């Protein structure tokens, strides 16, 4: 199953306050970029993950997020999927130029 155009539109819209978010299809999912830097991915099932390292990964784990395989990507908290301001706040922590 591949990510749908609606899923891609949702993800880019969710993070639109960051600036010009772009995407690239990979392995049935997508990577999301800001200024050429990957900050998130969406799996082929449509689950959104942020690229995170401590302390953000610890914060996400404490909120119930799960790690994507053995990679540095953590699932978005449910509340952030419904709140673009919260989603962008978390994403800014993954992008050193925006913190």
C-alpha angles and dihedrals in degrees: 000000000000130000111269126232087247090057091050091049091049093052096046091045092048090057098034093114088067091067133256102357114191131188138209125197114237131169093343093310134069139247117220119217137191115194090344095308121117110230103159145012136206119213124225087260090059097253113146121221132184122219102240143166129182131332091024094043089052090050092049092048090051088054091054100264118150129219119248104240107300094321129111093256124112128193117256115253110253092241091056091055088064096040118061092189091057092043091052092045090056092044091052088061089060093052112066093199091061101046 
